[in-house]
Amino acid sequence: MANFDINNTFKRTSNTYRLVVMNDDTYDEVVAFRLSRKSVYVGLSISFILLVGLTIALIAFTPLKYYIPGYGTKESRSTLQLLKIRTDSLEQTIHVKEQYLEGLKKVLTEGNPQQLDTLPLQLPESKQSID
């Protein structure tokens, strides 16, 4: 296993290389660049950061943000909350009406209900004076 020398690694990042773009037919140099590993790394990092920043800015400052799931305007959120409240109240109303209809069905189908709602009243006999 080769010895890992940190100083040698940092020196290699500073070594310069030449990137030449040539015309294939005439072998003329079109463009020549002097690059090092460090400059390529810095250039790619900066371009990545700029690309991410532009994407975030594009989404944040344009109407594209409305296509993100879960994001909406304040009006749409308040409308959704109002619809949720109405739905809950309608569900409660339907439940109460179903209970009422079940009670009516019991009374109509069973001629003699098992439980009576009221107790028979025993009124004391009143003394009437006959004149």
C-alpha positions as CSV (number, residue, x, y, z in Angstrom):
1,M,0.0,0.0,0.0
2,A,1.4,3.4,-1.0
3,N,2.1,6.0,1.6
4,F,-0.5,8.8,1.6
5,D,1.3,12.1,1.8
6,I,-1.0,15.0,2.4
7,N,1.6,17.6,1.2
8,N,2.0,15.8,-2.1
9,T,-1.8,15.7,-2.5
10,F,-2.1,19.5,-2.0
11,K,0.8,20.1,-4.4
12,R,-1.0,18.0,-7.1
13,T,-4.0,20.2,-6.9
14,S,-1.8,23.2,-7.8
15,N,-0.2,21.6,-10.8
16,T,-1.2,23.3,-14.0
17,Y,-2.5,21.4,-17.0
18,R,-3.3,22.6,-20.5
19,L,-6.6,21.9,-22.2
20,V,-6.5,22.5,-25.9
21,V,-9.5,22.4,-28.3
22,M,-8.3,21.7,-31.8
23,N,-9.9,21.7,-35.2
24,D,-9.9,18.1,-36.3
25,D,-9.3,18.8,-40.0
26,T,-6.5,21.3,-39.8
27,Y,-5.1,20.6,-36.3
28,D,-5.2,24.3,-35.6
29,E,-5.7,25.3,-31.9
30,V,-9.2,26.9,-31.5
31,V,-8.9,27.5,-27.7
32,A,-6.3,26.7,-25.1
33,F,-6.9,26.8,-21.3
34,R,-4.4,26.5,-18.5
35,L,-6.2,24.7,-15.6
36,S,-5.3,23.1,-12.3
37,R,-7.4,20.6,-10.3
38,K,-8.1,23.4,-7.8
39,S,-9.5,25.8,-10.4
40,V,-11.7,23.1,-12.0
41,Y,-13.1,22.2,-8.6
42,V,-13.7,25.8,-7.7
43,G,-15.3,26.5,-11.1
44,L,-17.6,23.4,-10.8
45,S,-18.6,24.4,-7.3
46,I,-19.5,27.9,-8.2
47,S,-21.5,26.8,-11.2
48,F,-23.4,24.3,-9.0
49,I,-24.2,27.0,-6.4
50,L,-25.3,29.4,-9.1
51,L,-27.5,26.8,-10.7
52,V,-29.2,25.9,-7.4
53,G,-29.6,29.6,-6.5
54,L,-31.2,30.3,-9.9
55,T,-33.6,27.4,-9.5
56,I,-34.6,28.5,-6.0
57,A,-35.1,32.1,-7.2
58,L,-37.2,30.9,-10.2
59,I,-39.5,28.9,-8.0
60,A,-39.7,31.5,-5.2
61,F,-40.4,34.6,-7.3
62,T,-42.6,33.2,-10.1
63,P,-46.0,31.5,-10.2
64,L,-44.2,28.1,-10.5
65,K,-44.4,27.8,-6.7
66,Y,-48.1,27.1,-7.0
67,Y,-47.4,23.8,-8.7
68,I,-45.5,22.5,-5.6
69,P,-47.8,20.1,-3.7
70,G,-48.9,21.6,-0.4
71,Y,-48.2,25.2,-1.3
72,G,-51.1,27.5,-1.9
73,T,-52.3,31.0,-1.3
74,K,-53.8,32.3,1.9
75,E,-57.2,32.5,0.3
76,S,-57.2,28.9,-0.8
77,R,-56.1,27.8,2.7
78,S,-58.9,29.8,4.4
79,T,-61.4,28.4,1.8
80,L,-60.2,24.9,2.5
81,Q,-60.6,25.4,6.3
82,L,-64.2,26.8,5.7
83,L,-65.1,23.8,3.6
84,K,-63.7,21.4,6.2
85,I,-65.9,23.1,8.9
86,R,-68.9,22.8,6.7
87,T,-68.2,19.2,5.9
88,D,-67.9,18.3,9.6
89,S,-71.2,20.1,10.4
90,L,-72.9,18.2,7.6
91,E,-71.6,14.9,8.8
92,Q,-73.0,15.7,12.3
93,T,-76.4,16.6,10.8
94,I,-76.5,13.4,8.8
95,H,-75.6,11.4,11.9
96,V,-78.4,13.0,13.9
97,K,-81.0,12.4,11.2
98,E,-79.9,8.8,10.8
99,Q,-80.5,8.3,14.5
100,Y,-83.9,9.9,14.2
101,L,-84.8,7.6,11.3
102,E,-83.6,4.5,13.1
103,G,-85.9,5.5,16.0
104,L,-88.8,5.9,13.7
105,K,-88.2,2.6,12.1
106,K,-88.1,0.9,15.5
107,V,-91.4,2.4,16.5
108,L,-93.1,1.7,13.2
109,T,-91.9,-1.9,12.7
110,E,-92.3,-3.0,16.3
111,G,-95.9,-2.6,17.4
112,N,-95.1,-2.9,21.0
113,P,-91.8,-1.1,21.9
114,Q,-89.6,-2.8,24.5
115,Q,-88.8,0.4,26.3
116,L,-91.2,3.2,27.1
117,D,-89.9,6.7,27.0
118,T,-92.1,7.9,29.9
119,L,-93.3,6.5,33.1
120,P,-96.9,6.3,33.8
121,L,-98.0,9.2,36.0
122,Q,-100.0,8.5,39.2
123,L,-101.9,11.5,40.0
124,P,-103.5,11.9,43.4
125,E,-107.2,11.9,43.3
126,S,-108.5,15.3,43.8
127,K,-111.3,16.0,46.2
128,Q,-114.0,17.8,44.5
129,S,-116.7,19.4,46.5
130,I,-120.1,19.1,45.0
131,D,-122.4,21.9,45.9
